[in-house]
Amino acid sequence: MAPFTSFRVTVGMALVLASAPGLRAVQTTPAKGNPAPATIAAGRVVLPRDADTVPVSGARVVLHRVGRDRQGPLDSAMADASGRFRFRFRADTGALYLLSARWGDVEYFSPPVHTNPALPDTAMRLVVYDTSSTAPIGVEARHIVVPRAGSDGTRSVLDLIVLRNDGRVARVAPDSSRPSWRLVLPPGTGDMEVGQSDVSPDAIVREGDTVKVLAPLAPGQKQLSLEYGVTPVRGKLEFPVGPDGGPVNLLVEERNARVSGGTLALADSQVIEGRSFRRYTGNVPAGGTVVLAVGAAGAAAATRVALPVLVGAVAVMLAGAAWWITRRPSRRAPALLPEQMLDAIAALDARYAGREPETAADEWRRYAAERARLKAEVERTLAARGRPPYS
């Protein structure tokens, strides 16, 4: 079972903050009329050892509810001597449910619980990991979105990095001088903010032009989202890719910008929130740099891109694999996996949840309809499989 990745982990980690040793069950609102059948979530907590796994006894397992109106821990149980746990609860139709377990001071999350009472999740495997300060971390892909310049020549960059841990232990940072992972920002970078990421913003620190990730990085993928302003130095924006190199996906709004670095080449154009970006894809070798040669700022003030809007739009595109670096362009969009649809739901919620009063009625209806469609598709796909998909 791969760790619960992308925006879903961001939601899950926020829920962990509310999980205390003296947790009490939170009662859901009872349904009117006949109550819904109870859902069963059961399985084992296991730890990878050599080429196999071993049970983890005494691990505290927490059941979480994630919904638009309410989210938080719902119940908890201790794994028995064989690492087994079991929950019985009534699932709300508008919510998703996750499990978590702590091992070595790191919280690990399951995929979504299968909530169809007729097809209960009774063989879930909640995997936890040992830790190491030397486990290698690679870059699965890096997505850089560079809007057109503001009136002062500054570009407000969105930088999405997908990290990869291919091992069987979680990478941890002993201290700030030896982070789990680091990134060098472009010369001329000003203020930086951490966007929707799979690790807590408090665990991503900046020292000069270096960004350090101090959070544990479990096996699987983790996404980081950084937003920063960059002023060209000698007419160029330079993005170092680090010691491992890797695939890069660069979206540039300025039509006259020149791009170089590795095998980057123009692929196509993408429209984000009504604005057209040229997309360059390719691989950049270790120690290489993506160079963007740009012109001077125009006399007229350019409209500043709303980065929070870009974050949501780009996240949905990533979830749907619309311009994933390892995919070839196709006229027919690939069918989404359940985890990708859940990513899209989380991205929509990150943008709209709790903002109905300030959102146009038509736009809010489109959000609600798209969320309902994605959720129904997740349930349909899981039901069609006829068994827990991550057992």
N, C-alpha and C positions, 0 to 999 in steps of 0.2 A: 504493500500500500504506500503510495507516494504521500508525503506530507500535504496537508491542506494548504494550498498555495494561493498566491495572488491576493485580490482585495478581500477574499473571505477570511484570510488569516488576520488581516487588519481588524476586521470586526471581532473575530474571536479573541484576539489579544486584549482588546478593550474590555471584553466581558470578563476576562480573568481577573482584572483589577477588582471586580466586585466579588470574587470568590474568596471567602475567608474560611478558616478551619471550622468555625462554628456555623457553617451554612445551614439555613433552614429552607425547606422547599417553598417555592413561590407558587401559589395557587393561580391557575388560569381561570378566566371567566367561564362559568358553566354555560353550555349551549342551552337554548330554549328547546322544550320538547324532549324527545328522546336523546340522551347523551350519545356522543360518538363512541364507537368501539375503542377499546384501549389499544395503544400501540406498544409493541415490545421492542426494546433495543438491548441486545445482549452480545457478549463476546469475550475477548481476552485481551489483556495488556501484555505485550511481548517485547522483548529486547533482542536485537540482532547480535548474534555471537558466532564468529567464524562464518560458516556457510549456512547456518540455521538460525532459529530464534529460540529463546527460552522464556518461560512465563515470568511475570513480575508480580510477586505476591505483595499484598498490603498497599498497592498503589491507590491513591484516592482519585476516583473518576467522577467528573462533573458533567451533568447534562445541561446544555445551554439552549435557550430559545432565542431566535433572532427574527424579529418581526418589524414591520414599519412603525407600529404603534408602541411596541414595548420590547425590550430585550434584556436578558440577564440570566443568571444561573437558575435552573428550575429544580434540580435535585442532585444528590451526590451519593456515592456508594464506595465501599472499600473492596478492592479486588481480593478474592480468596487465595488460598495457597497455590491454586493452579492459574492464577491471574484472571479468573473469570469474574464478570460483573453482569448485572441485569437491572434494567429499568422498565417500569410499566407506567405509562402516562397517556393522557388524552391529548392528541395533537390538534392544534389550531390549524385550520385550512390555510390561513394567510401567513404562516410562519415556517421557518426552517429550524432544524434542530441539529446540534453538534455535540460531540463528546470531547473531553480533554482529560489528560493525565499528566502529572508532573513527575519528572525524573531528573536527578542531577541539577535541580534548581531551574529546569527548563520546562515550559508548558508545551505539550504537543496536542494537536487537534486532529480529529477524525474528519473524513468526508461527511456530507450531510446524511443524517439518519433517514432510512427508508421508512416513511410514515404510513404506508398503506397497511392497515391491520391484517389484510388477507395475505400479505407478503412481508412478514416482520423481519427486521434485521436481527437475526439470532446468532450470527457467526461473524461479527465484526472483529477486526484485528486493529487495535489501537497501538501503534508502534511508537516506542520511546527509544532514545539512543544514548549511548555513552558519549563523552565529550573529549575533545582534543584541541589544543591550541595550535596545532600544525596541520590539521586536515586541509587539503587543497581546495580552493574555491575558484571556479572559473566564471567567465561571463558568457551566458547563453546568447544574449543579444543586447544591444544598446540602441535605443530609439531617441533621437535628438530632434526636437521640433524648434525651428528658428523662425519666428514671425518677422515681418518687416520692421525696420527701425522706427523708433520714436523720433521726435523732433531733435533730440540731442544725440542721435546716433546709437543709442543703447538698444540692444535686442533683449527681449524678455524670453529666455530659453526654458523649455520644458525638457528635462533629461530623464528618461525612463531606462533603468538598467535592470536586466534580469540576471541574477546570480545563480550559479549552479554548484551544488555539492553532490558529486557522484559517489562519495564514499559511504561508509556504514556508521560513521560517528559524526556528531555535531561539532562544528567549528566554534570555539569560544575565544573570547579576548581576555587574557590574563590581566591586562591593564590598558590604559589609553595609548601607551607607546607601542603596543602590539595588538592592534585591532583585528577583528574578524576579517575585515576587508577595507581597502582604502581606494580613493579616487582623487586624482589631481584635476582641479578645475582649470578652465581656460584662463590665460592671462587677461587681465582687465575685468575679472568678475567682481561684481559688487555684492549687494545683499543677496542672501540665499534663504530659501524656505524649503522645508521638507513637506512634500505633498502626501497623497494617499500611498502608503507603503506597507509592506508585509512585516515591518519591524517598527517599534515605537519611535516617534520622532526624538524622544529623549535619548535614545541609543545611537543617534546619528549626530556627530559633532563635527564642527569645522574648526580647523587650526590653520590660519593663513589661507593658502590655496589648496589645502588638503582636506578632504572629507573622510572621516573615519566612522566605520560601522562597529559599534561595540556590542551589539546584540548577538546572541547565539545564532548560527546558521545551520539548521538541521539538513540532513540529506534531502535532496529535491531542489526546488526552485524558490527563490525569493525575489520579489520586485521592489525596487527603490524608485521613488519619484522625487526629483529635485527641481526646484524652480529658482532661477537666478538671472540677474541682469548682467549683460556682457557688453563692454565697449570695445570696439575693434582697436587693435594695436597695429599700427602701420598698415591699416586697411585690411587686416585679416582677423578672423576668429579662429583660434586653434584649440581643438579638443584632443588632449592626450588620451590614448586608449588604455594605457597601463602595461604592465609587464607580460600579460597573457595574450593581449590582442583579442581578436574575435570579430564576429559579425556586427555590422553597424547599419542602421536604417536612419537616414537623415532626411527630414522634411524641411524644405526651405521655401519661404513665401516670396522672397525677392527674385524677380525674373532674371535679373542681370548678374546674380551671384555666380561665382565660379567655385566648383568643388573639386578637391583632390585628396588623395590619401588611399593607400592600399589599392584594392580593386573596385572602389566605389564608382558606380556608373549610374546614369539616369535610367530609371525604370519606368515611371509613369507619373501621373499627377493624382493627388487626393484632395477632396473638398472636405474641409472641417469647419462646421458652423458657417457655411456659406463662403469660406475663403479658400482659395486654391493654393496648394503647396506642391512643389516638385519633389518627387521622392527619389533618393539615391540609395542604392543598396550595394553591399559588398563586404569583403573581409579586410581588416586592417591588421598588419602583423604586430607582434609584440614590440613595444616601445615606439610604435608608429603614432601618427597624429592625423586627425581629420582637419583639413584646412579649408576655410570658407573665405574666399576673397570677396569683399563687399565694397560698394561705393560709399561715398560720403552721404550723410543725411541730407535729404531734400530740404528746400526752403520751407515748404508747407509742413505743418505738423502732421505726422502720421497717426492714425488711430491706434491706440495701444490695445494689444490683444488681451482679453480677459483670460488669464491663465487658468483660473478654476473651471471655466467653461471648456478650455482645451483639455484639461485633465480628464474631465468626464467623457468628452467626445473621443479622445484618443484611447482611453481605457476601454470603451465599448468596442472600438475598432480592433484593439488587441485581443479582446475576449473573443471576437468573431473571426480572428485570424485574417482580417481584411488585408493587412500588409505585414504579416509575420515574416521575419527575415528569411526563414528557412522554407517558405512556401513559394511556389511559382505562381505568377498571376494567372488567373483563370476567369473565363466568362461566367462560370457557374460557381457560386459561393459554396464552400464545403459545408456539410452538415455539422452542426455544433455538437460537441460533447456536453454532457450534463454539467461538468465542472466549468466549461466555458460559458454556458448559459447562466450559471450561478455568478460568475464573474461579472457578466453583463448586468444582472439584477443588482449586485452590490454597487456597481459603478453608477447605475441609475439612482439608487437610493442615496449614494453619497452626494449626488448633485441636487436631488429634489426633496428627499425626506424631510418633513417638518417645515417646508417652505411653501405650502399651499397658499397662504394669504398673499405672498409676494409674487406668485406665479400666475400668468394669464390662464384663464379657465380652459381654453383650447389646448394649451401646452400641458396643463396638468392632466387633462383627460387622455392625451396621447401617452404621457408617462404611465398613468395607471393602466391603460390598455396594454402597453408594451410589457410592463412588469407582469401583468396577469398572463399574457401570452407566453412569456418566457417560463414562468413558474409552471403553467399547465404543460408546456413542452418537456420540462424536466421530469415532472411526474409521469407523463406518458412514456418517456424514454425508459425511466427506471422500471415502470410496471411492465413494459414490453420485454425487459430482460428476464423477468420471472424469478429473480433472486437478488440478494444484496450485491450490488456491483463491485464493492471493494472488499469482499470477504476473502 
